[in-house]
Amino acid sequence: MSVLKNVNISGFGKKYQGKVRDSYALDSKRIIVTTDRQSAFDRVLGFIPFKGQVLTKLSEFWFNKTADIIQNHLISVPDPNVMVVKNCKVIPIEMVVRGYITGVTDTSIWGSYEKGERTIYGIKFPEGLKKNQKLPEPVITPTTKAEAGHDERLTEKEILQRRIVSPPIWRQMKKAALALFERGQKICEKAGIILVDTKYEFGLDEEGELILVDEIHTPDSSRYWIKKTYQKRFSKGLEPESYDKEPLRIWFKSHGFSGKGRIPKMPPEFIAKMSSLYMSIYEKITGQKFIPDRTKNVNKRIKDNLQVRDIIY
């Protein structure tokens, strides 16, 4: 299977490379190309075929389904791996909304709770919670948006003291994040899926208005569980069945990797399994068949699609 490892296209100007996405700023627009690079533990771990296409098309689906809650940066999707978006000033806060207490990373709330902490991210949690249990109500656990390395935890008090955003913008961000999460949970529930937690990113447009950016409700930015088996597995103390990249994290941890040292190489059968999982979650949520574009020269296809739509010139 072919993969999009890197984007190498002339005519875009300066390239900005993230762990998964490459982007190019063009005046008031930005071209975002989602590759098949797979990241976790703040490292790029390998490549999953068609993953970039899934993230792009799923974000398009969710941006359309939530446009009535808050405006977003999406302008068009001219290619299976490309979003053309509004250029804006990104707010350096990741708004993580959690409906359940779970997780394996340093910024998850379960790890801290298990160690005895009851005030996490400035939020007080009740006694007696079990891993993977539904919280009384969703909570917002913000982190910094690190350019490199690990994101760091933030509290509401720290955000306002550091003046990362103004109090009115912060209130808007909180309100929008919770409304987006509620919408996501309702749509997922109809598809037999639990939206466990997710992250949102926001920016300010040219008029200083709050705008939803990045991606939304994808398997990379969200945790999904299968609703039908959740309660039974939870009551037995078993991990829920996942529809996200959690199996990938578990595979790497089982092979002795948690972000440091040599990266184990994923076997072909595991890569194929993860690719199938990404495509399946798209179909589950949208109710549409995922038809991957299997063009071998993806860089040429992307440039051709952008030129046809007069985006470059």
Buried (B, 14 or more C-beta within 10 A) or exposed (E): EBBBEEBEBEEBEEBEEBBBBBBBBBEEBBBBBBBBBBBBBBBBBBBBBBBBBBBBBBBBBBBEBBEEBBBBBBBEBBBBBBBBBBBBEBBBBBBBBBBBBBBBBBBBBBBBBEEEEEEBBBBEBEEEBEBBEBBEEBBBBBBBBEEEEBBEBBBBEBBEEEEBBEEEBBEBBBEBBBBBBBBBBEBBEEBEBBBBBBBBBBBBBEEEEBBBBBBBBBBBBBBBBBBEEBEEBBEEEEEBBBBBBBBBBEBBBEEEBBBEEEBBEBEEEBBBBBBEBBBBBBEBBBEEEBEBEEBEEBBEBBBBBBEEEEBBE
